[in-house]
Amino acid sequence: MPRRHALLASAVAAIWGVNFVVIHVSLEHFPPLLFAALRFVLVALALPFVPKPGVPVRYVIAVGLFMSAGQFGFLFLGIDKGMPAGLASLVIQLQVAFTVILAVIFLGERPRPIQLGGGALAFAGIGIIAGGRAEAVPLLAVGLVVLSALSWGIGNVASRKAASPHPLGMLVWSSLVPPVPLLALSLTTESGIGTAFTTLDVTAVAALLFVVLISTFVGFGAWTALLARHPASQVVPFALLVPVFGIASAWVFLAEVPTGAELAGAAVVLVGLGLTVRPPRARPLTAPAPDASLA
């Protein structure tokens, strides 16, 4: 992967890390499923300005259901049920393991040994972080975020399989899928929907716009573009940086002070990620042996 693409993937991780704090703020105003539906309704408004994804409809539906509706529906519910923003940014990185396994099964990808070792080290770092944050968190909230990670992993593989020539088009067109199931579930299971609209304030609107414009268009637009150009096993490990940024931003903005274990684990994640994305060593060029028949 070129260095500029690695920097882009790191920037996406930073945006998504901060986004967990924004989600926490948003869910103080909107019910979770309604908020998820609104996100994709606004994204779909860009439909007239983007090209069609240029892939079979089944891939558009798969990305819409899993990378969008499933990932964010379960994530928002998990945070609403008590998952701290910083810890949510960590647990959802189980999507890396789900993606690698699914990519081996469905895409035939074969990660290099150093990638496997780096991934294992990065997950050891996540384990260290988790050890400092796993107390007093509702089991339901954890389970919902794990389901979010699984849905994201399926969506990653579907996006890679589709390899859309127009990633932004794929992002916007697939956003037509989530609003229907999310709104239906919201209307039948959530209260306070009317109040959310009648009490809109600047903070709620700004948070919604951040999630739509920055996290979705900038973040997922770049992410799907990277997945269309590189193997999932090279792109997805960058998401391991998300909890580093997520925990740091939750510390600054939500007073979720990280423990020593969290800081140590974050450092291990960075080392593991470095090994995971390390390019293969180039073989030295050797001059061809002289042809004996010319002697």
Sequence and secondary structure as in RCSB ss.txt:
>XXXX:A:sequence
MPRRHALLASAVAAIWGVNFVVIHVSLEHFPPLLFAALRFVLVALALPFVPKPGVPVRYVIAVGLFMSAGQFGFL
FLGIDKGMPAGLASLVIQLQVAFTVILAVIFLGERPRPIQLGGGALAFAGIGIIAGGRAEAVPLLAVGLVVLSAL
SWGIGNVASRKAASPHPLGMLVWSSLVPPVPLLALSLTTESGIGTAFTTLDVTAVAALLFVVLISTFVGFGAWTA
LLARHPASQVVPFALLVPVFGIASAWVFLAEVPTGAELAGAAVVLVGLGLTVRPPRARPLTAPAPDASLA
>XXXX:A:secstr
  HHHHHHHHHHHHHHHHHHHHHHHHTTTS HHHHHHHHHHHHHTTGGGS    S HHHHHHIIIIIIIIHHHHH
HHHHHTT  HHHHHHHTTHHHHHHHHHHHHHT     HHHHHHHHHHHHHHHHHHHTT TT  HHHHHHHHHHHH
HHHHHHHHHHHH  S HHHHHHHHTTSTHHHHHHHHHHH   HHHHHHT  HHHHHHHHIIIIIIIIIIIHHHHH
HHHHS HHHHGGGGGGHHHHHHHHHHHHH     HHHHHHHHHHHHHHHHHT              GGG 
